[in-house]
């Protein structure tokens, strides 16, 4: 009997420890000066106040790749990253080669980061293919836009070597275009973007369209791309909608966070959406209706999926 009671007590202790572990959530985002870090702090506060036993902490990080590396190492349970990075981390591709993480799941798809290719009207550039031979900034060294430009150019048999490529940040590029030192710049960011606004306001420039058929061709090898429309009037002189490609920013979560915990996290997150969007304007272009779309085939955590099925945005 003593052995039985001791075993039962040990089992109960383990269950308590396991339950506590499931509620210890490290939410990694980006630097403290980033747009999303204060959002993550608010979300953690919501979870802690509304979910019994929850202990969620928002932690600054180096951004998407760092977040996914921390998830691989077991140091983080939830974080932000673009859908392409989550896909590559799950598959063990690109910078995650040799480190495939089958433990990754999607918590929610948020808003899109569209490609914004800004060119001067007197450059003669009408398509991506026309960038060849032009003085064009593909972004600062190590930036996402270098990869974006390379991937899109490859559809037309071109590489960065076919451009007079410059490697500048967006603000520096905007100044260079204003000084007639560049024909254009590749920007990947939410709209409206400050650098694009500067260019469109101070120079005779335009946004280059990336049509739906180009996005469809990209999706054959890069399933994270989605078609996106930059609405007319987003920028000075932009009188028409401009189609482009985009990648969705996601919240990923690890599969070892238990289903009930993730269900409660998802329910709390979306049921406080009005407050979140009122406090954090960056979330206003995201929506519950689009939470399960354009995720590059990465599976949604079953706890989150349970909530999405309940509210009708995900099929059984």
C-alpha positions in Angstrom: 0.0 0.0 0.0 2.9 2.4 0.9 4.5 1.6 -2.5 1.2 2.3 -4.2 0.6 5.6 -2.4 4.2 6.6 -3.2 3.7 5.8 -6.9 0.4 7.7 -7.0 2.0 10.7 -5.3 4.9 10.6 -7.8 2.5 10.4 -10.7 0.5 13.4 -9.4 3.7 15.4 -8.9 4.7 14.6 -12.5 1.3 15.6 -13.8 1.5 18.9 -12.0 4.9 19.6 -13.3 3.8 18.7 -16.8 0.8 21.0 -16.5 3.0 23.8 -15.3 5.4 23.3 -18.2 2.6 23.4 -20.7 1.6 26.8 -19.4 5.2 28.3 -19.4 5.3 30.0 -22.7 8.3 32.0 -24.1 7.1 34.3 -26.9 10.0 35.4 -29.1 9.5 38.3 -31.5 12.1 40.9 -32.5 14.1 43.7 -30.9 12.5 45.9 -28.2 12.2 48.8 -30.7 10.4 46.7 -33.3 6.7 47.0 -34.2 5.8 43.5 -32.9 7.6 43.4 -29.5 5.0 45.6 -27.7 2.3 43.6 -29.4 3.7 40.4 -28.0 3.9 41.9 -24.5 0.2 42.8 -24.7 -0.7 39.3 -25.9 1.2 37.7 -23.1 -0.6 39.9 -20.6 -3.9 38.8 -22.0 -3.0 35.1 -21.8 -1.7 35.5 -18.2 -4.9 37.3 -17.1 -7.4 35.0 -18.8 -5.9 31.5 -18.7 -5.5 29.9 -15.4 -2.0 28.8 -14.6 -0.5 30.5 -17.7 2.9 32.1 -17.4 3.7 33.7 -20.8 6.7 36.0 -21.3 7.5 38.2 -24.3 11.2 38.0 -25.0 13.2 40.2 -27.4 15.1 38.4 -30.2 16.9 38.8 -33.5 13.7 38.2 -35.5 12.4 35.3 -37.6 15.5 33.1 -38.1 16.5 33.6 -34.5 13.0 32.8 -33.3 12.9 29.5 -35.3 16.3 28.5 -34.0 15.2 29.1 -30.5 12.2 26.9 -31.1 14.5 24.2 -32.5 16.6 24.4 -29.3 13.5 24.2 -27.1 14.1 27.8 -25.7 10.8 29.2 -27.2 7.3 27.9 -27.7 5.8 30.6 -29.8 7.1 33.3 -32.1 6.8 35.4 -35.2 8.3 34.6 -38.6 7.3 34.9 -42.2 5.7 31.8 -43.7 8.7 31.1 -46.0 11.0 30.9 -42.9 8.6 28.6 -41.0 8.4 26.4 -44.1 12.1 26.3 -44.6 12.7 25.6 -40.9 10.2 22.7 -40.9 11.7 21.2 -44.1 15.4 21.9 -43.1 16.1 24.0 -46.1 18.1 27.2 -46.9 19.6 28.6 -43.6 18.0 25.7 -41.7 19.6 22.9 -43.8 20.4 19.9 -41.7 18.1 21.1 -38.9 14.6 20.2 -40.0 12.0 20.9 -37.2 9.0 18.7 -37.5 7.8 20.2 -34.2 6.7 23.4 -35.9 3.0 24.3 -36.2 1.0 27.5 -37.1 -0.8 29.4 -34.4 -2.2 32.1 -36.7 -1.5 33.7 -40.0 -1.4 37.5 -39.6 -0.8 40.1 -42.2 1.1 40.2 -45.5 4.5 41.7 -46.2 4.1 42.6 -49.9 7.0 43.1 -52.3 7.1 46.8 -53.4 9.3 47.3 -56.4 9.6 51.1 -56.9 11.2 52.4 -60.1 11.5 55.9 -61.7 9.3 56.5 -64.6 12.1 57.6 -66.8 14.1 54.4 -66.2 12.0 52.5 -68.9 11.4 49.7 -66.4 8.0 48.0 -67.0 8.6 44.4 -65.8 10.9 42.5 -63.5 12.9 41.4 -66.6 13.6 45.0 -67.4 15.6 45.4 -64.2 18.6 43.9 -66.1 21.3 46.5 -66.6 19.6 49.1 -64.3 21.1 50.8 -61.3 18.9 49.1 -58.7 19.1 48.6 -54.9 18.2 45.1 -53.7 18.5 46.0 -50.1 21.1 46.1 -47.4 23.6 43.1 -47.1 21.8 40.2 -45.4 18.3 41.6 -46.0 15.3 39.6 -47.0 14.9 41.7 -50.2 18.1 40.3 -51.7 16.5 36.9 -51.7 13.2 38.3 -52.9 14.8 40.0 -55.9 16.9 36.9 -56.7 13.9 34.5 -56.7 11.7 36.8 -58.8 14.6 37.4 -61.4 15.2 33.7 -61.7 11.8 33.3 -63.3 13.1 35.3 -66.3 16.5 33.6 -66.4 18.2 36.6 -64.7 20.4 36.9 -61.6 21.6 39.9 -59.5 24.7 39.9 -61.7 22.5 41.1 -64.6 21.7 44.3 -62.7 23.9 47.2 -61.7 23.0 46.0 -58.2 23.5 48.2 -55.2 23.2 47.0 -51.6 21.6 49.8 -49.6 18.9 50.1 -46.9 15.5 51.5 -47.8 16.1 55.0 -46.4 19.5 55.2 -48.1 18.0 53.9 -51.3 15.2 56.5 -51.2 17.7 59.3 -50.9 19.7 57.9 -53.8 16.6 57.7 -56.0 15.8 61.3 -55.1 19.4 62.3 -56.1 19.0 60.4 -59.4 21.7 57.9 -58.4 19.4 54.8 -58.7 16.6 53.7 -61.0 14.7 51.9 -58.3 14.7 49.8 -55.1 13.2 46.5 -53.8 11.2 46.9 -50.6 9.4 44.2 -48.7 7.2 45.7 -45.9 3.7 46.5 -44.9 1.9 49.4 -46.7 2.3 52.3 -46.6 6.0 52.1 -46.1 7.9 55.3 -45.1 10.7 54.9 -47.7 8.3 54.2 -50.5 6.1 57.2 -49.4 9.2 59.4 -49.6 10.1 58.1 -53.1 6.6 58.4 -54.5 6.2 61.9 -52.9 9.5 63.5 -54.0 10.2 61.8 -57.3 8.4 60.8 -60.5 8.2 57.1 -59.7 5.8 54.2 -59.8 5.2 50.7 -58.3 6.1 47.9 -60.7 3.3 45.3 -61.0 3.9 41.7 -60.3 0.9 40.0 -61.9 -1.0 36.9 -60.6 0.6 34.7 -63.3 4.0 35.5 -62.0 3.0 34.6 -58.5 1.5 31.3 -59.7 4.8 30.5 -61.4 6.7 31.3 -58.1 4.4 29.0 -56.1 5.6 26.0 -58.0 8.9 26.1 -56.2 8.1 28.6 -53.4 4.7 27.7 -51.9 4.7 30.5 -49.4 3.9 33.2 -52.0 0.5 34.8 -52.2 -1.0 37.4 -54.6 -1.6 40.8 -53.0 -3.0 44.1 -54.2 -1.6 47.5 -53.1 -4.8 49.6 -53.2 -5.0 52.7 -55.4 -4.2 55.8 -53.4 -1.8 54.0 -51.0 0.9 56.3 -52.3 1.0 59.7 -54.0 0.5 59.4 -57.7 -0.7 55.8 -57.5 -4.0 56.1 -59.2 -4.6 52.3 -59.8 -4.4 49.1 -57.8 -1.0 47.4 -58.2 -0.8 43.6 -58.0 2.3 42.1 -56.4 3.6 39.1 -54.5 3.6 38.8 -50.8 4.5 36.5 -47.9 2.4 36.3 -44.8 3.7 37.0 -41.3 2.7 34.1 -39.0 2.7 33.2 -35.4 4.2 29.7 -35.2 4.0 27.5 -32.1 5.6 24.2 -31.2 3.6 21.0 -31.3 4.6 20.0 -27.8 2.4 22.7 -26.2 -0.7 20.7 -25.3 -3.9 21.1 -27.3 -6.1 22.5 -24.5 -3.5 25.2 -23.7 -3.2 26.3 -27.4 -7.0 26.2 -27.7 -7.3 28.6 -24.8 -4.5 30.8 -26.1 -6.1 31.0 -29.6 -9.6 31.7 -28.2 -8.2 34.5 -25.9 -6.2 36.0 -28.7 -9.0 36.4 -31.2 -11.8 37.2 -28.6 -9.7 40.2 -27.6 -9.0 41.3 -31.2 -10.8 44.6 -31.0 -8.7 45.7 -28.1 -5.5 44.4 -29.8 -6.1 46.3 -33.0 -7.2 49.5 -31.2 -3.9 49.4 -29.2 -1.7 48.2 -32.0 -2.4 49.5 -35.5 0.0 47.1 -37.2 -2.6 44.3 -36.6 -5.4 46.0 -38.4 -4.7 44.4 -41.7 -4.9 40.9 -40.2 -8.2 39.1 -39.6 -9.6 36.0 -38.2 -11.1 35.1 -41.6 -7.6 35.0 -43.1 -5.9 33.3 -40.2 -5.7 29.9 -41.9 -4.7 31.0 -45.5 -1.4 31.2 -47.4 0.6 29.3 -44.8 2.8 27.3 -47.3 1.3 24.0 -46.2 2.7 24.1 -42.6 0.1 22.4 -40.4 -2.0 24.4 -37.9 -1.6 23.3 -34.3 -4.6 21.1 -33.4 -5.5 23.3 -30.4 -5.7 26.3 -32.7 -7.5 24.3 -35.4 -10.1 23.3 -32.9 -10.9 27.0 -32.3 -10.9 27.8 -36.0 -13.3 25.0 -36.8 -15.6 26.2 -34.0 -15.8 29.7 -35.5 -16.1 28.5 -39.1 -12.9 29.7 -40.6 -11.4 26.2 -41.0 -13.1 23.1 -42.4 -13.3 19.8 -40.6 
